[in-house]
């Protein structure tokens, strides 16, 4: 409380020097003059005194035969005095605060979120038509009305929300999920890969295979022909079967057992090169037909090394065919490290590589029935080769349009 009241009234920090500065302190106490923050600096005393009391101590200074020196000031009166000396600065600060307050009530940035397929300019233009644009006072905008009108004018969106964050307007959009139009082009369903049929469900068309049949890639599974009714048999005559002529788009689910096979190998002893961090750089600058070399490296910069070449070309000058390009050659020193593996470790590594190849081609929807591997004999003693077999059940149907 003392600090707050003294700050409002103002206070000065004074240095009291003389033969007996303590006498001045005693006289101030007798006159009920408030002092605080008393410290001793060499033979002098330093103390804070209120601004009003500062103008009362002149007689006390003469009586105590001391000298007073002001070494610091604080408080609102001094701030006001300094502000009066800088009227233009104060006026500028006031104008800045007023402008900042006014401009903060306007929308200057518009952000659109949630878009997947629709272009951003499409939404931005629809908001612009409803008055939501940079430079608009947000107090004059009705967000509910803007949302309602945007939903009416944009049939591609299912929901829209408009919120204000400072000087930024955020338009959140949820697009409608429009089902893809089903094509009606006549088509057959053929086998996408070799396999043995385990189940066939025909939704449209005529089945060409049955459960247990072995098919190869490209074999016809469901024909894109519509079934025609069979005419009733007449007495004395065989039934007449109409040949299907109407072409349709075949539909169905054809599950089959499919086998995958892959090979991979691993070495028992494998040499790998590692960069040591040491390198040499050679730069060749070519300007037209002239070449200039910098930091040319010797033919054998290191005992073992890798070479990295970087080409850079400056953009050509307008209406000029004069080209400037540089070739940077980096020679990285390497050390060869020999890695030794047991036969089990080499087998596991080869198995992992082979399985990775198979997994990259098996569909995610396929059901894996079994995984088997076989270690193959090789004439190389340092090599372990593994063969992997994977059996799956998957949909092998592939739709192929019928050319008419």
C-alpha contacts under 8 A as a table, 3 or more apart, distances in Angstrom:
res1	aa1	res2	aa2	distance
1	X	4	X	5.09
1	X	5	X	6.12
2	X	5	X	5.32
2	X	6	X	5.95
3	X	6	X	5.20
3	X	7	X	5.93
4	X	7	X	5.05
4	X	8	X	6.30
5	X	8	X	5.18
5	X	9	X	6.23
6	X	9	X	5.05
6	X	10	X	5.37
6	X	11	X	5.99
6	X	50	X	6.26
6	X	75	X	7.03
7	X	10	X	4.90
7	X	11	X	6.60
7	X	74	X	6.63
7	X	75	X	4.10
7	X	76	X	6.02
8	X	75	X	5.72
8	X	76	X	5.14
8	X	77	X	7.28
9	X	50	X	7.30
9	X	51	X	6.67
9	X	52	X	7.55
9	X	75	X	6.55
9	X	76	X	6.67
9	X	77	X	6.74
10	X	50	X	6.19
10	X	51	X	5.20
10	X	52	X	7.92
10	X	73	X	7.71
10	X	74	X	5.88
10	X	75	X	4.09
10	X	76	X	5.93
10	X	77	X	5.80
10	X	78	X	7.09
11	X	48	X	6.82
11	X	49	X	5.68
11	X	50	X	4.30
11	X	51	X	4.67
11	X	73	X	6.03
11	X	74	X	5.47
11	X	75	X	6.10
12	X	48	X	5.78
12	X	49	X	5.64
12	X	50	X	6.38
12	X	51	X	6.24
12	X	54	X	7.70
12	X	70	X	6.73
12	X	71	X	7.64
12	X	72	X	5.71
12	X	73	X	4.44
12	X	74	X	6.30
13	X	46	X	7.05
13	X	47	X	5.74
13	X	48	X	4.39
13	X	49	X	6.40
13	X	70	X	5.89
13	X	71	X	5.69
13	X	72	X	4.90
13	X	73	X	6.17
14	X	46	X	5.76
14	X	47	X	5.67
14	X	48	X	6.30
14	X	49	X	7.49
14	X	68	X	6.34
14	X	69	X	5.42
14	X	70	X	4.43
14	X	71	X	5.66
14	X	72	X	7.16
15	X	44	X	6.72
15	X	45	X	5.77
15	X	46	X	4.52
15	X	47	X	6.71
15	X	68	X	5.71
15	X	69	X	5.12
15	X	70	X	6.39
15	X	71	X	6.83
16	X	21	X	5.98
16	X	44	X	5.61
16	X	45	X	5.12
16	X	46	X	6.23
16	X	66	X	6.61
16	X	67	X	5.79
16	X	68	X	4.97
16	X	69	X	6.79
17	X	20	X	7.85
17	X	21	X	5.93
17	X	43	X	7.26
17	X	44	X	4.85
17	X	45	X	6.79
17	X	66	X	5.69
17	X	67	X	5.24
17	X	68	X	6.67
18	X	21	X	5.64
18	X	44	X	7.30
18	X	65	X	6.85
18	X	66	X	4.64
18	X	67	X	6.20
19	X	65	X	7.91
19	X	66	X	7.28
20	X	23	X	5.73
20	X	24	X	7.60
20	X	64	X	7.38
20	X	65	X	7.90
20	X	66	X	7.30
21	X	24	X	5.38
21	X	25	X	6.87
21	X	44	X	6.89
21	X	45	X	6.77
21	X	64	X	7.43
21	X	66	X	6.30
22	X	25	X	5.09
22	X	26	X	6.38
23	X	26	X	5.08
23	X	27	X	6.25
23	X	64	X	5.87
24	X	27	X	5.15
24	X	28	X	6.30
24	X	60	X	6.55
24	X	61	X	6.66
24	X	64	X	5.39
24	X	66	X	7.29
25	X	28	X	5.16
25	X	29	X	6.33
26	X	29	X	5.11
26	X	30	X	6.26
27	X	30	X	5.02
27	X	31	X	6.28
27	X	60	X	6.57
27	X	64	X	7.99
28	X	31	X	5.07
28	X	32	X	6.15
28	X	33	X	5.07
28	X	34	X	7.53
28	X	35	X	7.99
28	X	57	X	7.64
28	X	60	X	7.40
29	X	32	X	4.91
29	X	33	X	5.75
29	X	34	X	7.27
30	X	33	X	7.64
33	X	49	X	8.00
33	X	53	X	6.33
34	X	49	X	6.48
34	X	50	X	7.20
34	X	53	X	7.75
35	X	38	X	7.45
35	X	47	X	6.54
35	X	48	X	5.73
35	X	49	X	5.12
35	X	50	X	7.65
36	X	47	X	5.98
36	X	48	X	5.26
36	X	49	X	6.84
37	X	46	X	7.73
37	X	47	X	5.37
37	X	48	X	5.83
38	X	45	X	6.97
38	X	46	X	5.73
38	X	47	X	4.45
38	X	48	X	7.10
39	X	45	X	5.83
39	X	46	X	5.19
39	X	47	X	6.44
40	X	43	X	6.99
40	X	44	X	5.84
40	X	45	X	4.52
40	X	46	X	6.01
41	X	44	X	5.25
41	X	45	X	5.94
41	X	46	X	6.88
49	X	53	X	6.67
49	X	54	X	6.33
50	X	53	X	5.26
50	X	54	X	6.06
51	X	54	X	5.01
51	X	55	X	7.01
52	X	55	X	5.88
52	X	56	X	7.34
53	X	56	X	5.15
53	X	57	X	6.78
54	X	57	X	5.73
55	X	58	X	6.82
56	X	59	X	7.33
57	X	60	X	5.07
57	X	61	X	6.14
58	X	61	X	5.21
58	X	62	X	6.61
59	X	62	X	5.25
59	X	63	X	6.19
60	X	63	X	5.00
60	X	64	X	6.06
61	X	64	X	5.31
61	X	65	X	5.92
61	X	66	X	5.51
61	X	67	X	6.74
61	X	68	X	7.49
62	X	65	X	5.06
62	X	66	X	6.83
70	X	73	X	7.80
73	X	78	X	7.37
74	X	78	X	6.49
74	X	79	X	7.98
75	X	78	X	5.78
75	X	79	X	6.61
76	X	79	X	4.99
76	X	80	X	6.19
77	X	80	X	5.15
77	X	81	X	6.16
78	X	81	X	4.96
78	X	82	X	6.12
79	X	82	X	5.14
79	X	83	X	6.05
80	X	83	X	4.90
80	X	84	X	6.12
81	X	84	X	5.22
81	X	85	X	6.59
82	X	85	X	5.19
82	X	86	X	6.57
83	X	86	X	4.97
83	X	87	X	6.09
83	X	89	X	7.92
83	X	90	X	6.39
84	X	87	X	5.27
86	X	89	X	5.34
86	X	90	X	6.29
87	X	90	X	5.09
87	X	91	X	5.97
88	X	91	X	4.98
88	X	92	X	5.98
89	X	92	X	5.02
89	X	93	X	6.19
90	X	93	X	5.07
90	X	94	X	6.24
91	X	94	X	5.12
91	X	95	X	6.14
92	X	95	X	5.07
92	X	96	X	5.98
93	X	96	X	4.99
93	X	97	X	6.20
94	X	97	X	5.19
94	X	98	X	6.23
95	X	98	X	5.06
95	X	99	X	6.03
96	X	99	X	5.11
96	X	100	X	5.94
97	X	100	X	5.07
97	X	101	X	6.13
98	X	101	X	5.15
98	X	102	X	6.18
99	X	102	X	4.99
99	X	103	X	5.88
100	X	103	X	5.21
100	X	104	X	5.95
101	X	104	X	5.31
101	X	105	X	6.93
102	X	105	X	5.64
102	X	106	X	7.50
103	X	106	X	5.46
104	X	107	X	7.68
104	X	166	X	6.61
104	X	167	X	5.72
105	X	137	X	5.98
105	X	138	X	6.21
105	X	139	X	7.31
105	X	166	X	7.72
105	X	167	X	6.85
106	X	134	X	7.80
106	X	135	X	5.83
106	X	136	X	5.43
106	X	137	X	4.25
106	X	138	X	5.51
106	X	167	X	5.97
107	X	110	X	7.60
107	X	133	X	7.17
107	X	134	X	5.29
107	X	135	X	5.44
107	X	136	X	5.42
107	X	137	X	6.22
107	X	138	X	6.09
107	X	166	X	7.95
107	X	167	X	4.71
107	X	168	X	5.72
107	X	169	X	6.56
108	X	133	X	7.71
108	X	134	X	4.41
108	X	135	X	5.48
108	X	136	X	7.62
108	X	167	X	5.54
108	X	168	X	6.13
109	X	134	X	6.00
109	X	167	X	6.46
109	X	168	X	4.67
109	X	169	X	6.23
110	X	133	X	7.33
110	X	134	X	7.12
110	X	168	X	5.73
110	X	169	X	4.77
110	X	170	X	5.97
110	X	171	X	7.43
111	X	168	X	7.22
111	X	169	X	6.13
111	X	170	X	4.79
111	X	171	X	6.12
112	X	115	X	7.55
112	X	120	X	7.08
112	X	123	X	7.87
112	X	124	X	7.82
112	X	170	X	5.89
112	X	171	X	4.77
112	X	172	X	5.95
112	X	173	X	7.41
113	X	170	X	7.45
113	X	171	X	6.31
113	X	172	X	4.93
113	X	173	X	6.19
114	X	172	X	5.88
114	X	173	X	5.06
114	X	174	X	5.97
114	X	175	X	7.81
115	X	118	X	6.08
115	X	119	X	7.51
115	X	120	X	7.32
115	X	173	X	6.36
115	X	174	X	7.13
115	X	175	X	7.04
116	X	175	X	7.47
118	X	122	X	7.04
118	X	123	X	7.92
118	X	175	X	7.96
119	X	122	X	5.42
119	X	123	X	7.16
120	X	123	X	5.44
120	X	124	X	6.17
121	X	124	X	4.83
121	X	125	X	5.91
122	X	125	X	5.43
122	X	126	X	6.49
123	X	126	X	5.14
123	X	127	X	6.28
124	X	127	X	5.16
124	X	128	X	6.13
125	X	128	X	4.87
125	X	129	X	6.30
126	X	129	X	5.23
126	X	130	X	6.72
126	X	150	X	6.47
126	X	153	X	7.62
126	X	154	X	7.85
127	X	130	X	5.17
127	X	131	X	6.55
127	X	132	X	5.19
127	X	133	X	7.13
127	X	146	X	7.33
127	X	150	X	7.06
128	X	131	X	5.12
128	X	132	X	4.99
128	X	133	X	5.30
129	X	132	X	7.32
130	X	146	X	5.98
130	X	149	X	7.48
130	X	150	X	7.88
131	X	136	X	7.58
131	X	141	X	7.50
132	X	136	X	6.88
132	X	141	X	7.38
132	X	146	X	7.95
133	X	136	X	6.01
136	X	140	X	7.76
137	X	140	X	5.64
137	X	141	X	7.16
138	X	141	X	5.17
141	X	146	X	7.96
142	X	145	X	5.39
142	X	146	X	6.29
143	X	146	X	5.03
143	X	147	X	6.13
143	X	162	X	5.94
143	X	163	X	7.46
144	X	147	X	5.18
144	X	148	X	6.16
144	X	162	X	7.99
145	X	148	X	5.09
145	X	149	X	6.14
146	X	149	X	5.31
146	X	150	X	6.09
146	X	162	X	7.81
147	X	150	X	5.22
147	X	151	X	6.24
147	X	160	X	5.89
147	X	161	X	6.16
147	X	162	X	6.76
148	X	151	X	5.28
148	X	152	X	6.44
149	X	152	X	5.06
149	X	153	X	6.17
150	X	153	X	5.14
150	X	154	X	5.78
150	X	160	X	7.56
151	X	154	X	5.36
151	X	155	X	6.69
151	X	157	X	6.74
151	X	158	X	7.30
151	X	159	X	6.92
151	X	160	X	7.00
152	X	155	X	6.67
154	X	157	X	6.07
155	X	158	X	7.68
156	X	175	X	6.09
156	X	176	X	5.66
157	X	160	X	7.32
157	X	173	X	6.92
157	X	174	X	5.84
157	X	175	X	4.17
157	X	176	X	5.06
158	X	173	X	7.85
158	X	174	X	5.63
158	X	175	X	5.42
158	X	176	X	5.03
159	X	173	X	6.00
159	X	174	X	5.14
159	X	175	X	7.14
160	X	171	X	6.93
160	X	172	X	5.60
160	X	173	X	4.63
160	X	174	X	6.33
161	X	170	X	7.99
161	X	171	X	5.73
161	X	172	X	5.09
161	X	173	X	6.67
162	X	169	X	6.92
162	X	170	X	5.75
162	X	171	X	4.71
162	X	172	X	6.48
163	X	169	X	5.81
163	X	170	X	5.31
163	X	171	X	6.73
164	X	167	X	7.20
164	X	168	X	5.85
164	X	169	X	4.58
164	X	170	X	6.22
165	X	168	X	5.16
165	X	169	X	6.23
165	X	170	X	7.47
166	X	169	X	8.00
184	X	248	X	7.51
184	X	249	X	6.23
185	X	248	X	7.24
185	X	249	X	6.08
185	X	401	X	6.64
185	X	402	X	7.77
186	X	224	X	6.35
186	X	247	X	5.66
186	X	248	X	4.48
186	X	249	X	4.12
186	X	250	X	7.25
186	X	401	X	5.85
186	X	402	X	5.59
187	X	223	X	7.76
187	X	224	X	5.34
187	X	247	X	7.85
187	X	248	X	6.53
187	X	249	X	4.52
187	X	250	X	5.73
187	X	399	X	6.32
187	X	400	X	5.31
187	X	401	X	3.96
187	X	402	X	4.77
188	X	220	X	7.24
188	X	221	X	7.70
188	X	222	X	5.97
188	X	223	X	5.02
188	X	224	X	4.68
188	X	249	X	6.67
188	X	250	X	5.42
188	X	399	X	5.83
188	X	400	X	5.42
188	X	401	X	6.35
188	X	402	X	6.60
189	X	220	X	6.30
189	X	221	X	5.56
189	X	222	X	5.08
189	X	223	X	6.62
189	X	224	X	7.55
189	X	250	X	6.27
189	X	251	X	7.35
189	X	397	X	5.82
189	X	398	X	5.28
189	X	399	X	4.51
189	X	400	X	6.11
190	X	217	X	7.68
190	X	218	X	5.45
190	X	219	X	5.39
190	X	220	X	4.42
190	X	221	X	5.02
190	X	222	X	6.93
190	X	397	X	5.72
190	X	398	X	5.24
190	X	399	X	6.41
190	X	400	X	7.08
191	X	194	X	7.08
191	X	215	X	7.17
191	X	216	X	6.67
191	X	217	X	5.04
191	X	218	X	5.01
191	X	219	X	5.37
191	X	220	X	6.54
191	X	221	X	6.47
191	X	396	X	5.52
191	X	397	X	5.22
191	X	398	X	5.97
192	X	217	X	5.28
192	X	218	X	6.23
192	X	396	X	5.24
192	X	397	X	5.95
192	X	398	X	5.50
193	X	216	X	6.15
193	X	217	X	4.19
193	X	218	X	7.28
193	X	258	X	7.84
193	X	396	X	6.34
194	X	214	X	7.72
194	X	215	X	5.67
194	X	216	X	4.17
194	X	217	X	4.98
194	X	258	X	6.60
195	X	214	X	5.92
195	X	215	X	5.60
195	X	216	X	6.54
195	X	256	X	5.63
195	X	257	X	5.30
195	X	258	X	4.73
195	X	259	X	7.29
196	X	211	X	7.98
196	X	212	X	5.99
196	X	213	X	5.71
196	X	214	X	4.43
196	X	215	X	6.20
196	X	256	X	5.06
196	X	257	X	5.09
196	X	258	X	6.93
197	X	200	X	7.30
197	X	210	X	6.99
197	X	211	X	5.09
197	X	212	X	5.11
197	X	213	X	5.47
197	X	214	X	6.39
197	X	215	X	7.44
197	X	254	X	7.10
197	X	255	X	5.99
197	X	256	X	4.16
197	X	257	X	6.48
198	X	211	X	5.26
198	X	212	X	6.02
198	X	254	X	7.75
198	X	255	X	5.54
198	X	256	X	4.90
198	X	257	X	6.66
199	X	210	X	7.76
199	X	211	X	5.60
199	X	253	X	7.77
199	X	254	X	5.79
199	X	255	X	5.08
199	X	256	X	6.81
200	X	210	X	6.85
200	X	211	X	6.71
200	X	252	X	7.27
200	X	253	X	5.74
200	X	254	X	4.46
200	X	255	X	6.36
201	X	252	X	5.37
201	X	253	X	5.09
201	X	254	X	6.42
202	X	205	X	6.84
202	X	206	X	7.27
202	X	207	X	6.52
202	X	222	X	7.34
202	X	251	X	6.33
202	X	252	X	4.41
202	X	253	X	6.66
203	X	250	X	7.46
203	X	251	X	5.09
203	X	252	X	4.89
203	X	253	X	7.99
204	X	224	X	7.60
204	X	226	X	7.53
204	X	248	X	7.82
204	X	249	X	7.10
204	X	250	X	4.97
204	X	251	X	4.78
204	X	252	X	6.66
205	X	222	X	6.16
205	X	223	X	5.44
205	X	224	X	4.92
205	X	225	X	5.15
205	X	226	X	5.48
205	X	227	X	7.07
205	X	248	X	6.96
205	X	249	X	7.19
205	X	250	X	4.80
205	X	251	X	6.71
206	X	222	X	5.43
206	X	223	X	4.95
206	X	224	X	6.73
206	X	225	X	6.22
206	X	226	X	7.12
206	X	227	X	7.10
206	X	250	X	7.79
207	X	210	X	7.49
207	X	221	X	6.11
207	X	222	X	4.34
207	X	223	X	6.16
208	X	220	X	6.38
208	X	221	X	4.97
208	X	222	X	5.26
208	X	223	X	6.48
209	X	213	X	6.51
209	X	220	X	7.86
209	X	221	X	5.65
209	X	222	X	7.49
210	X	213	X	5.88
215	X	219	X	6.22
216	X	219	X	5.70
220	X	223	X	6.92
221	X	254	X	7.92
221	X	397	X	7.50
222	X	250	X	6.34
222	X	251	X	7.60
222	X	252	X	7.55
223	X	250	X	6.29
224	X	247	X	5.79
224	X	248	X	5.06
224	X	249	X	5.36
224	X	250	X	4.58
224	X	402	X	7.94
225	X	244	X	6.27
225	X	245	X	6.90
225	X	246	X	5.95
225	X	247	X	4.84
225	X	248	X	5.57
225	X	249	X	7.84
225	X	250	X	7.46
226	X	244	X	6.22
226	X	245	X	7.40
226	X	246	X	5.65
226	X	247	X	6.27
226	X	248	X	6.12
227	X	244	X	6.13
228	X	242	X	6.50
228	X	243	X	7.35
228	X	244	X	5.78
229	X	241	X	7.94
229	X	242	X	7.36
230	X	239	X	7.63
230	X	240	X	6.78
230	X	241	X	5.30
230	X	242	X	6.47
231	X	239	X	6.44
231	X	240	X	5.71
231	X	241	X	6.50
231	X	242	X	7.66
232	X	239	X	6.21
232	X	240	X	7.57
233	X	237	X	6.72
233	X	238	X	6.08
233	X	239	X	4.33
233	X	240	X	7.12
234	X	237	X	5.38
234	X	238	X	7.02
234	X	239	X	6.94
249	X	401	X	7.98
250	X	399	X	7.79
252	X	397	X	7.97
253	X	395	X	6.65
253	X	397	X	6.91
254	X	395	X	5.38
254	X	396	X	6.18
254	X	397	X	5.78
255	X	393	X	6.43
255	X	394	X	5.25
255	X	395	X	4.42
255	X	396	X	6.28
255	X	397	X	7.92
256	X	393	X	5.43
256	X	394	X	5.72
256	X	395	X	6.40
256	X	396	X	6.61
257	X	391	X	6.87
257	X	392	X	5.60
257	X	393	X	4.57
257	X	394	X	6.76
258	X	391	X	5.77
258	X	392	X	5.26
258	X	393	X	6.13
258	X	394	X	7.26
259	X	389	X	6.89
259	X	390	X	5.70
259	X	391	X	4.59
259	X	392	X	6.44
260	X	358	X	6.78
260	X	389	X	5.65
260	X	390	X	5.12
260	X	391	X	6.46
261	X	358	X	7.17
261	X	387	X	7.19
261	X	388	X	5.63
261	X	389	X	4.74
261	X	390	X	6.61
262	X	354	X	5.53
262	X	355	X	7.42
262	X	357	X	6.91
262	X	358	X	6.42
262	X	387	X	5.84
262	X	388	X	5.27
262	X	389	X	6.84
263	X	354	X	5.43
263	X	385	X	7.17
263	X	386	X	5.75
263	X	387	X	4.64
263	X	388	X	6.34
264	X	350	X	5.15
264	X	351	X	6.84
264	X	353	X	5.98
264	X	354	X	4.97
264	X	385	X	5.82
264	X	386	X	5.54
264	X	387	X	6.79
265	X	346	X	7.91
265	X	347	X	7.82
265	X	349	X	7.83
265	X	350	X	4.71
265	X	351	X	7.91
265	X	353	X	7.84
265	X	383	X	6.79
265	X	384	X	5.44
265	X	385	X	4.17
265	X	386	X	6.05
266	X	346	X	5.34
266	X	347	X	7.05
266	X	349	X	6.41
266	X	350	X	5.20
266	X	383	X	5.92
266	X	384	X	5.40
266	X	385	X	6.63
267	X	270	X	5.78
267	X	341	X	7.66
267	X	346	X	6.34
267	X	382	X	5.60
267	X	383	X	4.66
267	X	384	X	6.24
268	X	340	X	5.73
268	X	341	X	4.87
268	X	342	X	6.37
268	X	343	X	6.66
268	X	346	X	6.06
268	X	382	X	5.22
268	X	383	X	6.17
268	X	384	X	7.38
269	X	338	X	6.65
269	X	339	X	5.58
269	X	340	X	4.54
269	X	341	X	6.30
269	X	382	X	6.59
270	X	338	X	5.69
270	X	339	X	5.16
270	X	340	X	6.59
271	X	336	X	6.27
271	X	337	X	5.61
271	X	338	X	4.44
271	X	339	X	6.16
272	X	336	X	5.52
272	X	337	X	5.33
272	X	338	X	6.42
272	X	339	X	7.51
273	X	334	X	5.91
273	X	335	X	5.47
273	X	336	X	4.35
273	X	337	X	6.17
274	X	334	X	5.21
274	X	335	X	5.37
274	X	336	X	6.38
274	X	337	X	7.37
275	X	278	X	7.68
275	X	332	X	6.42
275	X	333	X	5.75
275	X	334	X	4.30
275	X	335	X	6.49
276	X	332	X	7.68
276	X	333	X	5.85
276	X	334	X	5.55
276	X	335	X	6.79
277	X	332	X	7.04
277	X	333	X	6.85
278	X	332	X	6.19
278	X	333	X	5.52
279	X	330	X	6.75
279	X	331	X	5.32
279	X	332	X	4.53
279	X	333	X	5.80
280	X	297	X	6.82
280	X	301	X	7.29
280	X	330	X	5.84
280	X	331	X	5.15
280	X	332	X	6.87
281	X	295	X	6.59
281	X	296	X	7.56
281	X	297	X	7.08
281	X	328	X	6.96
281	X	329	X	5.75
281	X	330	X	4.61
281	X	331	X	6.36
282	X	293	X	7.52
282	X	294	X	6.08
282	X	295	X	4.95
282	X	296	X	4.86
282	X	297	X	5.86
282	X	328	X	5.86
282	X	329	X	5.13
282	X	330	X	6.50
283	X	293	X	5.83
283	X	294	X	5.05
283	X	295	X	6.41
283	X	296	X	6.99
283	X	326	X	6.93
283	X	327	X	5.78
283	X	328	X	4.62
283	X	329	X	6.35
284	X	291	X	6.66
284	X	292	X	5.66
284	X	293	X	4.43
284	X	294	X	6.21
284	X	326	X	5.60
284	X	327	X	5.16
284	X	328	X	6.55
285	X	291	X	5.60
285	X	292	X	5.06
285	X	293	X	6.27
285	X	324	X	7.49
285	X	325	X	6.12
285	X	326	X	4.46
285	X	327	X	6.56
286	X	289	X	6.87
286	X	290	X	5.62
286	X	291	X	4.34
286	X	292	X	6.32
286	X	324	X	5.80
286	X	325	X	5.42
286	X	326	X	6.00
287	X	290	X	5.32
287	X	291	X	6.43
287	X	322	X	7.37
287	X	323	X	6.09
287	X	324	X	4.52
287	X	325	X	6.65
288	X	322	X	5.83
288	X	323	X	5.68
288	X	324	X	6.50
293	X	296	X	6.38
297	X	300	X	7.95
297	X	301	X	6.26
298	X	301	X	5.32
300	X	303	X	6.82
301	X	305	X	7.76
301	X	331	X	7.22
302	X	305	X	5.86
302	X	333	X	5.95
303	X	333	X	7.71
304	X	333	X	5.90
304	X	334	X	5.34
304	X	335	X	6.54
305	X	331	X	6.21
305	X	332	X	5.19
305	X	333	X	4.27
305	X	334	X	4.96
305	X	335	X	7.99
306	X	331	X	5.76
306	X	332	X	5.09
306	X	333	X	6.56
306	X	334	X	6.89
307	X	329	X	6.91
307	X	330	X	5.78
307	X	331	X	4.79
307	X	332	X	6.32
308	X	329	X	5.79
308	X	330	X	5.03
308	X	331	X	6.50
308	X	332	X	7.77
309	X	327	X	7.01
309	X	328	X	5.74
309	X	329	X	4.56
309	X	330	X	6.30
310	X	327	X	5.86
310	X	328	X	5.05
310	X	329	X	6.43
311	X	325	X	7.37
311	X	326	X	5.97
311	X	327	X	4.75
311	X	328	X	6.39
312	X	325	X	5.63
312	X	326	X	5.29
312	X	327	X	6.50
313	X	323	X	7.68
313	X	324	X	6.05
313	X	325	X	4.07
313	X	326	X	6.28
314	X	323	X	7.22
314	X	324	X	5.66
314	X	325	X	5.96
315	X	323	X	7.67
315	X	324	X	7.93
316	X	320	X	6.63
316	X	321	X	6.78
316	X	322	X	6.68
316	X	323	X	5.81
316	X	324	X	7.65
317	X	320	X	5.25
317	X	321	X	7.40
317	X	322	X	7.27
341	X	344	X	7.93
341	X	345	X	5.81
341	X	346	X	6.06
342	X	345	X	5.18
342	X	346	X	6.20
343	X	346	X	5.09
343	X	347	X	6.01
343	X	384	X	7.33
344	X	347	X	5.03
344	X	348	X	6.18
345	X	348	X	5.16
345	X	349	X	6.16
346	X	349	X	5.10
346	X	350	X	6.15
346	X	384	X	6.30
347	X	350	X	5.18
347	X	351	X	6.04
347	X	375	X	7.51
347	X	384	X	6.16
347	X	385	X	7.34
347	X	386	X	6.87
348	X	351	X	4.99
348	X	352	X	6.09
349	X	352	X	5.13
349	X	353	X	6.32
350	X	353	X	5.14
350	X	354	X	6.20
350	X	384	X	7.29
350	X	385	X	6.62
350	X	386	X	5.95
351	X	354	X	5.16
351	X	355	X	6.07
351	X	373	X	7.45
351	X	386	X	6.00
351	X	387	X	7.63
351	X	388	X	7.13
352	X	355	X	5.15
352	X	356	X	6.11
353	X	356	X	5.14
353	X	357	X	6.51
354	X	357	X	5.26
354	X	358	X	6.51
354	X	386	X	7.43
354	X	387	X	7.27
354	X	388	X	6.34
355	X	358	X	5.08
355	X	359	X	6.05
355	X	388	X	6.85
356	X	359	X	5.15
356	X	360	X	6.27
357	X	360	X	5.39
357	X	361	X	7.06
358	X	361	X	5.53
358	X	362	X	6.33
358	X	390	X	7.82
359	X	362	X	5.20
362	X	366	X	6.85
363	X	366	X	5.40
363	X	394	X	7.97
365	X	394	X	7.02
366	X	392	X	6.25
366	X	393	X	5.83
366	X	394	X	4.67
366	X	395	X	7.54
367	X	392	X	5.33
367	X	393	X	5.14
367	X	394	X	6.37
368	X	371	X	7.82
368	X	390	X	7.30
368	X	391	X	6.03
368	X	392	X	4.31
368	X	393	X	6.55
369	X	390	X	7.61
369	X	391	X	5.40
369	X	392	X	5.19
369	X	393	X	7.12
370	X	390	X	5.75
370	X	391	X	5.27
370	X	392	X	7.21
371	X	388	X	7.32
371	X	389	X	5.89
371	X	390	X	4.59
371	X	391	X	6.64
372	X	388	X	5.76
372	X	389	X	5.11
372	X	390	X	6.38
373	X	386	X	6.68
373	X	387	X	5.41
373	X	388	X	4.25
373	X	389	X	6.00
374	X	386	X	5.64
374	X	387	X	5.08
374	X	388	X	6.48
375	X	384	X	7.29
375	X	385	X	5.92
375	X	386	X	4.53
375	X	387	X	6.32
376	X	384	X	7.47
376	X	385	X	5.48
376	X	386	X	5.81
376	X	387	X	6.92
377	X	384	X	7.79
377	X	385	X	7.23
378	X	381	X	7.28
378	X	383	X	7.07
378	X	384	X	7.30
378	X	385	X	7.15
380	X	383	X	5.52
